[in-house]
Amino acid sequence: MAVNMRDRLIVGLDVPTVKEAETVVRELDGVASFYKIGYQLAFAGGLDFARELASGGTKVFLDMKLLDIDNTVAKGVENIVKMGVSMLTLHAYPKAMRAAVEAAKGSDLCLLAVTVLTSMDAQDMIDAGYEYDPHTLVLRRAEQALAAGMGGIVCSAAEAGAVRKIVGPELAVVTPGIRPAGAERGDQKRVVTPADAMRNGSSHLVVARPIVGAVDRRAAAQAILAEMAAA
């Protein structure tokens, strides 16, 4: 079970330099096998690091949250496919999703639709001009992602159960905002524990600060894997 859970735990390399990311990966060798690279690291040499990890057989979740005109999204996805990463995020806008799916056709790249950021609550949605509350918009975008042929959904684990009912058993349901019991929430507003996330229907959990910011990263990752397995 623990080996299976390793493929479901994505460690967020939310650190400022590739050197620090290399340290995290080295410390978690044999414990973690899947890493997320987002804006912070991407703009500090992280894209080359992503290629390096992928070429060595390590799974990489490239969290770029693409959104642009169709042609720009498609051309970006075509080059990301060549990097060999396992997962890529884009915002769940129907036209962008359709363009990405067409560009990734025939590859092993799993395209993930970002529904509503886990740092946003109902007031944030109003401030951004949306007429829907977070839960309603998540479900609407999950339906659109399924229709577009996406490989999975990114949503809060609090919404994972409802999303799973929409997308069925095959699509990935990737959930950030994971915090072990007693951990600080940070800037996340819709958070869930690892065990509850798995029970709610999540296929993959993205965990950054609770592991990367821990004094003993291996122990922190192992504790989360154990919590996932127990669920």
Contacts in CASP RR format, 6 or more apart in sequence:
PFRMAT RR
TARGET T0000
AUTHOR 0000-0000-0000
METHOD contacts of the structure
MODEL  1
MAVNMRDRLIVGLDVPTVKEAETVVRELDGVASFYKIGYQLAFAGGLDFA
RELASGGTKVFLDMKLLDIDNTVAKGVENIVKMGVSMLTLHAYPKAMRAA
VEAAKGSDLCLLAVTVLTSMDAQDMIDAGYEYDPHTLVLRRAEQALAAGM
GGIVCSAAEAGAVRKIVGPELAVVTPGIRPAGAERGDQKRVVTPADAMRN
GSSHLVVARPIVGAVDRRAAAQAILAEMAAA
1 229 0 8 1.000
2 225 0 8 1.000
2 226 0 8 1.000
2 229 0 8 1.000
5 225 0 8 1.000
5 228 0 8 1.000
5 229 0 8 1.000
6 30 0 8 1.000
6 31 0 8 1.000
6 32 0 8 1.000
6 33 0 8 1.000
6 34 0 8 1.000
6 225 0 8 1.000
7 33 0 8 1.000
7 34 0 8 1.000
7 59 0 8 1.000
8 34 0 8 1.000
8 198 0 8 1.000
8 203 0 8 1.000
8 204 0 8 1.000
8 205 0 8 1.000
8 228 0 8 1.000
9 32 0 8 1.000
9 34 0 8 1.000
9 204 0 8 1.000
9 205 0 8 1.000
9 207 0 8 1.000
9 221 0 8 1.000
9 224 0 8 1.000
9 225 0 8 1.000
9 228 0 8 1.000
10 34 0 8 1.000
10 35 0 8 1.000
10 36 0 8 1.000
10 59 0 8 1.000
10 61 0 8 1.000
10 174 0 8 1.000
10 204 0 8 1.000
10 205 0 8 1.000
10 206 0 8 1.000
10 207 0 8 1.000
11 24 0 8 1.000
11 28 0 8 1.000
11 32 0 8 1.000
11 34 0 8 1.000
11 35 0 8 1.000
11 36 0 8 1.000
11 207 0 8 1.000
11 208 0 8 1.000
11 211 0 8 1.000
11 212 0 8 1.000
11 221 0 8 1.000
12 35 0 8 1.000
12 36 0 8 1.000
12 37 0 8 1.000
12 38 0 8 1.000
12 206 0 8 1.000
12 207 0 8 1.000
12 208 0 8 1.000
12 211 0 8 1.000
12 212 0 8 1.000
13 21 0 8 1.000
13 24 0 8 1.000
13 25 0 8 1.000
13 35 0 8 1.000
13 36 0 8 1.000
13 37 0 8 1.000
13 38 0 8 1.000
13 41 0 8 1.000
13 208 0 8 1.000
13 212 0 8 1.000
14 36 0 8 1.000
14 38 0 8 1.000
14 40 0 8 1.000
14 41 0 8 1.000
14 208 0 8 1.000
14 209 0 8 1.000
14 212 0 8 1.000
15 21 0 8 1.000
15 24 0 8 1.000
15 40 0 8 1.000
15 41 0 8 1.000
15 212 0 8 1.000
16 40 0 8 1.000
16 41 0 8 1.000
16 44 0 8 1.000
17 41 0 8 1.000
17 44 0 8 1.000
18 41 0 8 1.000
18 44 0 8 1.000
18 45 0 8 1.000
18 46 0 8 1.000
18 48 0 8 1.000
18 49 0 8 1.000
21 35 0 8 1.000
21 37 0 8 1.000
21 41 0 8 1.000
21 46 0 8 1.000
21 49 0 8 1.000
22 49 0 8 1.000
24 212 0 8 1.000
24 217 0 8 1.000
25 32 0 8 1.000
25 35 0 8 1.000
25 53 0 8 1.000
25 58 0 8 1.000
27 217 0 8 1.000
27 218 0 8 1.000
28 211 0 8 1.000
28 217 0 8 1.000
28 218 0 8 1.000
28 221 0 8 1.000
31 218 0 8 1.000
31 221 0 8 1.000
31 222 0 8 1.000
31 225 0 8 1.000
32 211 0 8 1.000
32 221 0 8 1.000
33 58 0 8 1.000
33 59 0 8 1.000
34 58 0 8 1.000
34 59 0 8 1.000
34 60 0 8 1.000
34 61 0 8 1.000
34 86 0 8 1.000
34 204 0 8 1.000
35 53 0 8 1.000
35 58 0 8 1.000
35 59 0 8 1.000
35 60 0 8 1.000
35 61 0 8 1.000
36 60 0 8 1.000
36 61 0 8 1.000
36 62 0 8 1.000
36 63 0 8 1.000
36 206 0 8 1.000
36 208 0 8 1.000
37 46 0 8 1.000
37 47 0 8 1.000
37 49 0 8 1.000
37 50 0 8 1.000
37 60 0 8 1.000
37 61 0 8 1.000
37 62 0 8 1.000
37 63 0 8 1.000
38 62 0 8 1.000
38 63 0 8 1.000
38 64 0 8 1.000
39 63 0 8 1.000
39 64 0 8 1.000
41 49 0 8 1.000
42 50 0 8 1.000
42 62 0 8 1.000
42 64 0 8 1.000
47 83 0 8 1.000
50 60 0 8 1.000
50 62 0 8 1.000
50 83 0 8 1.000
50 85 0 8 1.000
51 83 0 8 1.000
51 84 0 8 1.000
53 60 0 8 1.000
54 60 0 8 1.000
54 83 0 8 1.000
54 84 0 8 1.000
54 85 0 8 1.000
54 86 0 8 1.000
55 84 0 8 1.000
59 85 0 8 1.000
59 86 0 8 1.000
59 87 0 8 1.000
60 83 0 8 1.000
60 84 0 8 1.000
60 85 0 8 1.000
60 86 0 8 1.000
60 87 0 8 1.000
61 85 0 8 1.000
61 86 0 8 1.000
61 87 0 8 1.000
61 88 0 8 1.000
61 89 0 8 1.000
61 112 0 8 1.000
61 174 0 8 1.000
61 206 0 8 1.000
62 80 0 8 1.000
62 83 0 8 1.000
62 85 0 8 1.000
62 87 0 8 1.000
62 88 0 8 1.000
62 89 0 8 1.000
63 89 0 8 1.000
64 80 0 8 1.000
64 88 0 8 1.000
64 89 0 8 1.000
64 90 0 8 1.000
65 89 0 8 1.000
65 90 0 8 1.000
65 91 0 8 1.000
65 114 0 8 1.000
66 73 0 8 1.000
66 76 0 8 1.000
66 77 0 8 1.000
66 88 0 8 1.000
66 89 0 8 1.000
66 90 0 8 1.000
66 91 0 8 1.000
66 96 0 8 1.000
66 100 0 8 1.000
67 73 0 8 1.000
67 90 0 8 1.000
67 91 0 8 1.000
67 93 0 8 1.000
67 96 0 8 1.000
68 96 0 8 1.000
70 95 0 8 1.000
70 96 0 8 1.000
70 98 0 8 1.000
70 99 0 8 1.000
71 99 0 8 1.000
73 90 0 8 1.000
73 96 0 8 1.000
73 99 0 8 1.000
73 100 0 8 1.000
73 103 0 8 1.000
74 99 0 8 1.000
74 100 0 8 1.000
74 102 0 8 1.000
74 103 0 8 1.000
75 103 0 8 1.000
76 103 0 8 1.000
77 88 0 8 1.000
77 99 0 8 1.000
77 100 0 8 1.000
77 103 0 8 1.000
77 104 0 8 1.000
77 109 0 8 1.000
77 111 0 8 1.000
78 103 0 8 1.000
80 88 0 8 1.000
80 109 0 8 1.000
81 103 0 8 1.000
81 104 0 8 1.000
81 107 0 8 1.000
81 109 0 8 1.000
84 108 0 8 1.000
84 109 0 8 1.000
85 109 0 8 1.000
86 108 0 8 1.000
86 109 0 8 1.000
86 110 0 8 1.000
87 109 0 8 1.000
87 110 0 8 1.000
87 111 0 8 1.000
87 112 0 8 1.000
87 172 0 8 1.000
87 174 0 8 1.000
88 100 0 8 1.000
88 104 0 8 1.000
88 109 0 8 1.000
88 110 0 8 1.000
88 111 0 8 1.000
88 112 0 8 1.000
89 112 0 8 1.000
89 113 0 8 1.000
89 114 0 8 1.000
89 154 0 8 1.000
90 96 0 8 1.000
90 97 0 8 1.000
90 100 0 8 1.000
90 111 0 8 1.000
90 112 0 8 1.000
90 113 0 8 1.000
90 114 0 8 1.000
91 113 0 8 1.000
91 114 0 8 1.000
92 113 0 8 1.000
92 114 0 8 1.000
92 115 0 8 1.000
92 141 0 8 1.000
92 142 0 8 1.000
92 144 0 8 1.000
92 145 0 8 1.000
92 150 0 8 1.000
92 153 0 8 1.000
94 144 0 8 1.000
94 147 0 8 1.000
94 148 0 8 1.000
97 111 0 8 1.000
97 113 0 8 1.000
97 144 0 8 1.000
97 145 0 8 1.000
97 148 0 8 1.000
97 149 0 8 1.000
97 150 0 8 1.000
98 148 0 8 1.000
100 111 0 8 1.000
100 150 0 8 1.000
101 111 0 8 1.000
101 148 0 8 1.000
101 149 0 8 1.000
101 150 0 8 1.000
104 111 0 8 1.000
110 151 0 8 1.000
110 152 0 8 1.000
110 172 0 8 1.000
111 150 0 8 1.000
111 151 0 8 1.000
111 152 0 8 1.000
112 150 0 8 1.000
112 151 0 8 1.000
112 152 0 8 1.000
112 153 0 8 1.000
112 154 0 8 1.000
112 172 0 8 1.000
112 174 0 8 1.000
113 141 0 8 1.000
113 142 0 8 1.000
113 144 0 8 1.000
113 145 0 8 1.000
113 148 0 8 1.000
113 150 0 8 1.000
113 151 0 8 1.000
113 152 0 8 1.000
113 153 0 8 1.000
113 154 0 8 1.000
114 154 0 8 1.000
115 137 0 8 1.000
115 138 0 8 1.000
115 141 0 8 1.000
115 142 0 8 1.000
115 145 0 8 1.000
115 153 0 8 1.000
115 154 0 8 1.000
115 155 0 8 1.000
115 159 0 8 1.000
115 163 0 8 1.000
116 125 0 8 1.000
116 134 0 8 1.000
116 137 0 8 1.000
116 138 0 8 1.000
116 141 0 8 1.000
116 155 0 8 1.000
116 156 0 8 1.000
118 156 0 8 1.000
118 176 0 8 1.000
118 177 0 8 1.000
118 188 0 8 1.000
118 189 0 8 1.000
118 190 0 8 1.000
118 191 0 8 1.000
119 187 0 8 1.000
119 188 0 8 1.000
119 189 0 8 1.000
120 128 0 8 1.000
120 134 0 8 1.000
120 189 0 8 1.000
120 190 0 8 1.000
121 134 0 8 1.000
121 189 0 8 1.000
121 190 0 8 1.000
122 133 0 8 1.000
122 134 0 8 1.000
124 189 0 8 1.000
125 132 0 8 1.000
125 133 0 8 1.000
125 134 0 8 1.000
125 137 0 8 1.000
130 137 0 8 1.000
132 140 0 8 1.000
134 156 0 8 1.000
134 159 0 8 1.000
134 190 0 8 1.000
135 159 0 8 1.000
135 162 0 8 1.000
138 155 0 8 1.000
138 156 0 8 1.000
138 159 0 8 1.000
138 162 0 8 1.000
138 163 0 8 1.000
139 159 0 8 1.000
139 162 0 8 1.000
139 163 0 8 1.000
139 166 0 8 1.000
141 153 0 8 1.000
142 153 0 8 1.000
142 155 0 8 1.000
142 163 0 8 1.000
142 166 0 8 1.000
142 167 0 8 1.000
143 166 0 8 1.000
145 151 0 8 1.000
145 152 0 8 1.000
145 153 0 8 1.000
145 167 0 8 1.000
146 166 0 8 1.000
146 167 0 8 1.000
146 171 0 8 1.000
150 171 0 8 1.000
151 171 0 8 1.000
151 172 0 8 1.000
152 167 0 8 1.000
152 171 0 8 1.000
152 172 0 8 1.000
152 173 0 8 1.000
152 174 0 8 1.000
153 163 0 8 1.000
153 167 0 8 1.000
153 171 0 8 1.000
153 172 0 8 1.000
153 173 0 8 1.000
153 174 0 8 1.000
154 174 0 8 1.000
154 175 0 8 1.000
154 176 0 8 1.000
155 163 0 8 1.000
155 173 0 8 1.000
155 174 0 8 1.000
155 175 0 8 1.000
156 175 0 8 1.000
156 176 0 8 1.000
156 177 0 8 1.000
156 190 0 8 1.000
156 191 0 8 1.000
156 192 0 8 1.000
157 175 0 8 1.000
157 177 0 8 1.000
157 178 0 8 1.000
157 191 0 8 1.000
157 192 0 8 1.000
157 196 0 8 1.000
157 197 0 8 1.000
157 200 0 8 1.000
157 202 0 8 1.000
157 205 0 8 1.000
158 190 0 8 1.000
158 192 0 8 1.000
158 200 0 8 1.000
159 190 0 8 1.000
160 173 0 8 1.000
160 175 0 8 1.000
160 197 0 8 1.000
160 200 0 8 1.000
160 201 0 8 1.000
160 202 0 8 1.000
161 173 0 8 1.000
161 200 0 8 1.000
161 201 0 8 1.000
163 173 0 8 1.000
164 173 0 8 1.000
164 200 0 8 1.000
164 201 0 8 1.000
167 173 0 8 1.000
172 203 0 8 1.000
172 204 0 8 1.000
173 201 0 8 1.000
173 202 0 8 1.000
173 203 0 8 1.000
173 204 0 8 1.000
174 202 0 8 1.000
174 203 0 8 1.000
174 204 0 8 1.000
174 205 0 8 1.000
174 206 0 8 1.000
175 192 0 8 1.000
175 197 0 8 1.000
175 200 0 8 1.000
175 202 0 8 1.000
175 204 0 8 1.000
175 205 0 8 1.000
175 206 0 8 1.000
176 188 0 8 1.000
176 206 0 8 1.000
176 208 0 8 1.000
177 188 0 8 1.000
177 190 0 8 1.000
177 191 0 8 1.000
177 192 0 8 1.000
177 206 0 8 1.000
178 191 0 8 1.000
178 192 0 8 1.000
178 193 0 8 1.000
178 194 0 8 1.000
178 197 0 8 1.000
178 205 0 8 1.000
178 206 0 8 1.000
178 207 0 8 1.000
178 210 0 8 1.000
178 224 0 8 1.000
179 185 0 8 1.000
179 188 0 8 1.000
179 191 0 8 1.000
179 192 0 8 1.000
179 193 0 8 1.000
179 210 0 8 1.000
180 193 0 8 1.000
180 194 0 8 1.000
180 210 0 8 1.000
180 223 0 8 1.000
180 224 0 8 1.000
180 227 0 8 1.000
181 193 0 8 1.000
183 209 0 8 1.000
183 210 0 8 1.000
184 209 0 8 1.000
185 191 0 8 1.000
186 209 0 8 1.000
192 200 0 8 1.000
193 227 0 8 1.000
194 205 0 8 1.000
194 207 0 8 1.000
194 224 0 8 1.000
194 227 0 8 1.000
194 228 0 8 1.000
194 231 0 8 1.000
195 227 0 8 1.000
195 228 0 8 1.000
195 230 0 8 1.000
195 231 0 8 1.000
196 231 0 8 1.000
197 205 0 8 1.000
197 228 0 8 1.000
197 231 0 8 1.000
198 205 0 8 1.000
198 228 0 8 1.000
198 231 0 8 1.000
199 231 0 8 1.000
205 224 0 8 1.000
205 228 0 8 1.000
207 221 0 8 1.000
207 224 0 8 1.000
210 220 0 8 1.000
210 224 0 8 1.000
211 217 0 8 1.000
211 220 0 8 1.000
211 221 0 8 1.000
211 224 0 8 1.000
213 220 0 8 1.000
214 220 0 8 1.000
END
